[in-house]
Structures are given as C-alpha cells and as structure tokens.
C-alpha cells in the first residue's frame, strides 16, 4: 500500500465584506491589476465609481473587492477580484450580492461587465452579450490585444434574474 502524507490544512481566516471608502480605491485597483484585470484609471469613457466593496481578513489585509460604476446611464462592474488563496469560499458571490443589492437600491434594472472568467458570472445569472449589441462604452474593441490574445466577454445581468449561489 502506497503511503501518502497529508499536510494539515491551515485554518482559514474569517473574511468580512464591507463598503470601501474613497481612500480604498487605489488599493482596490492594485488588487485588480495583481489578479490579471486590465484597469485603466484614465478611461476614455467617463466613469463614475459609485460604490465599492472590500473583503478583509482579521488582520485588515485586503483579500478581494469590487467596484460598481455608472457609465452613460448603465451600471457596470468596473472590477471584481478575490485573491487566489481566498477563492472557492463563496466570497466572489458575496461581492456580487453587494453590487446587485446596491443596484436594486438605486432602482437599476441591469448590470454590465467585461468578463475574463465568464463561467463564474454565468453561475450567478449573467448572460453573454454579442459584442456588436453591447453598449459602446467598453474600450476592448479599441485595444491592440482584442481578439488576438485577449478574448473577453461582455456580459449582462438582468436584476430579476440574479441567482444567489452558495
């Protein structure tokens, strides 16, 4: 019989979600970039970040976050990421719950995003929007990498179709 050694699992630190303040935006942008999101603070299309959420552990370390923005009258998720060591713990869904709750509170009917991980968002109820039918405020089509080495999906969530995934 082959012996295998099992490493004891590290206890997972409790992570809490809270609204982020203006002072947290730079840290959130760094988190997004660190986790592979392209984030341009000087967007060509005017964007107003209207709410942000952050995930922090007991030590106050940033473990995830999301930004909700308004572009040309539509709500967009202008960045969402969870650190790799904290994934598969339902934290991304908690961030989405916060975003959807905020859009509902403001009377919004839908949310758009550009997804690099569309499978995650589909589980929540987002659907892919044809690039030609997508709002013209995503800069992807003007990027040199578009459809060469970067294949993002524009996605939309109709608020009544959100799925609370546990």
N, C-alpha and C positions, 0 to 999 in steps of 0.2 A: 504494500500500500504506500502510495506516494504521500509524503508529509508536506503540508503547506503551512507556512507561518502566516498568521493573521495579525496585521498591525492593529493595535487598538485604535478605535475611532476617536478622533479629537471631538470633545464636546462642542456642539455648535453654539456660538454666541447668539443670544437673542438680538434680533434686529428690529428696530422700530421705524415706522414711517411717520413723517411729519411734513408739514408745509415748510418749504425752503424760503428763505428771505432773499432779498436783493444781494446781500453780502455772500450768499452761497453760489451765485450764478457762475463765477469763474471756476470754482471747484467742480461744479456740475459739468461745465464744458470740458475741463481736463479729463474728467471721468469718461465722458462720451468719446473723446478722441482716443484715450487709452484703450478703450474697448472697441476700437475699429470703426467708429462712426465718423463720417466726414462732417465737420461742423465749422461753418464759416460765420464768425461773428459780424462780418460785414456783408451780409446777404444783399444781393442785388434787389430783391423784392423786400419791401418794408414789412418787418415782422415785429409784432408786439408780444413779448412773453408776458402772459397774464397770470400764470400760476406755475409754481414748481413744487415738486415733492422730492424729499431726500430720504434715503434709508441709511440709518447709522446704527453701529453696534454700541454696546455698553461703554466702550472707550471713547465714543464720539467719532470713530473713523467712518468716513463716507463709504458705503457699500453699494449704493445704487441711487438712481434718481431719474426724474422725468420732468420735461418742460412742456407746458401747454401754451400755445401761441395762437394769435389771430393774424391771418393773412388774407387781405382782400375780402373780409367778411366771413371767412371759413375758419373753423378751428382746426389746428394741426398739432400733432405731437412732434415737437421740434427737437426731439432727442429723448431716448429712454435706454437705460443700460443698468445691468446688475453685474457686479464683479464676479468673475468665474467661480471663485470659491464659495459664493453665496447662491449660485444658480440651483435650480431644481428644488427650491424650497418655497415656491409659490409667491416669491417676492415681486416678480415682474407683474403677476396678476394683481397684486396689491397696489402697485403703482398705477396700473391701468384702471383699477376700481376708483382710485383717487381722481384720475383725469376724467373719467366718464362722469363721476359724481359732480365734478366742477362744471363740466359742460351742461349737464342736466340743470344744475342750479342756475346757470346763466341762460337757460331756455334754448340751448343749442340742439340741433337735430342730428348732426353727423360730425365725424372727425376724420381727417385725412392724415396719412403719414407715408413716408418712403421707407420701405422695409428691406433690410438686409437679411432678416430672419422671418420670412413670411409665414412659415409654418406655425410659429409661436402665435402670431397675430390672428391667423385663421381659427385657431382653437378658441379664441376669445370672441369671434364673430365678424372679424374684418374680412372683406372680400377684395379681390384684385380689381383695379380699375384699369381699363385699357389706356395706354399712355396718351393716345390721341383724344380720349374723352376726359382725361384728368385735368384738373384745374391747371392753368398755365403759370402757377406760381412756384413750381418746383424747378430748381436750376439744373436738374440732372441732364436734361436734353442739350444744354449748352456745354456740358463738361466734356473734355477730351477723352475721358475714360468710358463714357457712356456707350454701352452695347459693344465695347471692346474687351475690357477686363472687369467691368462693373455692370451688374445686371439687377438693379434694384426694382422692386415692385411698388407702384403707387397703390395704396390700399385705402379703403373707406369703411367706416363703421357707422351704420345707421343706429342711433342710440337705442331704439326699441329692440334691436337685435343683439345687444351685448349679452354675452354668456359669462356668468360668474364661474370661472373654472377653479376648482380646488385641487 
